[in-house]
Amino acid sequence: MKKLICIFFISLLSLSLVQCNSDDDNAQDCSLVLCTAPGLLLEFIDADTGENVLEGLFDNGAPDGFTIAIGDDNTPLTFEQEYVFNEGQVTGFSSIVGQNQVQVSLENVFDVAIALDIETLSSDECCPGYQYENITVTNATFDQAGDQRALILRIFI
């Protein structure tokens, strides 16, 4: 009987320490959330065969003659520091909200310019989504997929 009374008082004490949320406390605490930047993933596909042109070329680092440059000034990016090749896609370079320009080339194989606008969407979540608009790819055809977190461009060369 003493154990039952003791458990009852401990339970009562525990419940008294729990605070009820008021309407003002319903906001999410996002202070410890690290949000990702808008994502841009690129696949380069041979238009005739459907094969990924870059598959196997990154086995020992970036292939000779492969470059990615961003912005109006065509700032070159460094493999494994500013971009990576993973699961058939080139990704990781910084895309920012606003207008973006990316130049990607593999010597004697392709040279494409990508332009797009990225807009932040308002959200009730801790991290915003993004809208990708006005997408153009020069010197190739493309299709797109993805969601509000990342845009996947399949570029046919």
N, C-alpha and C positions, 0 to 999 in steps of 0.2 A: 504494500500500500504506500510506503514511504517513497519507493521508486516512482510510482505513478504520479504522486503529488510533486515530486522533484522534477520529473519530465514535464509536467503541466506548467510549473513555474518557469522552467528554462525556456519552454516554447513561448510562453507569454512574454517573457523578457526579450526573446529574440524578435518576436513580432513587433514589440514596441520600438525596437531600434531601426526597423525598416521604415523608410519615409515613403509616403504616398506622393506620386507626382501630381502637381497641379497642372493646369493648362500651360502655364509659363515654362514648365520643365520638360515639355514634350519635344523640344528642339534637339536634334542629334548633336552629340559632342564630336566634332570633327577635328579636334585639336591634335589628335595622334594619327590622323590619316594622311598618308603620302599619296598624292594623286599623280597619275601619269600624264605626260604631255600627249597631244594628239599623235596618233601613230600613222605612219605611212609605210606600207610593205609593198615591195616591188618584185614581180616575177617576170622573167624574160623568156618568152616562149617562141620557138621556131614556128612560124605561121604554116609551114608546109607539113612538118612532122608532128607538131604538138609537143615536142620534147622541150624540157627546161634547158635553155642554152647555157646556163651557168652551173648546172649540176656537175659536180666532180671537179670543177675548176678551182674551187676554194679549199681543196684538201690540204694544201701546204701554204695557206695564206692567200692573200688577194693575188689573182693572176696578173702577170705582166701586162701592162696596157689597159688595165681596168681602172677607171677613175669615176669618182662622184664629186661634184662641185655644187655648192649652193649659193644662192643670193645673186644680186646684180653683179657682184665682183668675182663670181665663180671661185669662191674659196674652196680649195680641195680638202677632202676629208681623209682621215687616216683609218685604215682597216683595224678592227678590234678595239679601237679607242672611240671612234665616232660612228662607226657602222659595223654590222656583222652580216654574215651569210648563215642563215639557219633554216633548215627544212625547206630548201628551195627558194627562199625569199631573202632579199636584201632589206635590212631594216636597221633601225637604231639611230639614224642621223636625225638631228634636231629639226623638227618641223614646228613652226611657231604659228600662233594665231595671227591671221592677216594674210597677206599675199606671199606666196612661196614660189621659188624657182629652183629646180634641181636639174642638173645636167649629168647624165650617166652615159658612159661610153666604154666599150671594149674594143680596143684597136682592131681595125679591119673586120669587125663583126657588126657593131651597131653604135650609133651616137644619137641619143634622144634627149629632148628637152621637155621637162614636165613643169607645168604651171598650175597652181591651184590656190584657192582661197579657203582658209579655215576660220570658222566662226565658232565662238563658245556659245553653247546653249545653256539657258538657265535651267536649274534643276533643284529638286528638293533633296537630292542625294548630297553626300559630302563632296564628291568629285563631279565636275560638270561633264557633259557630253560635248561632242563637236559635230559641226556640220561642214561637209566638204563640198565646195561648189566651184563652178567655172573651171573644171578640170580639162586641160588640153595636153596632148602628147604630140610633139612634133617629130616627124620621120618614122612614125609607127602607128598602128591601130591598137586599141586597148579596150578592155572591159573592166568593170569595177565591181567590187563586192565589199562587204564590211558592215560595220555598225557605227554607233556614235563614239566609239573609242578608237577605232582604227579603220583606215581605208586600205584596201588591197587593190592594187592595179596589176592586172595581167597584161603585159605589153607584148604584142605580137610583132616579131621582126622577120 
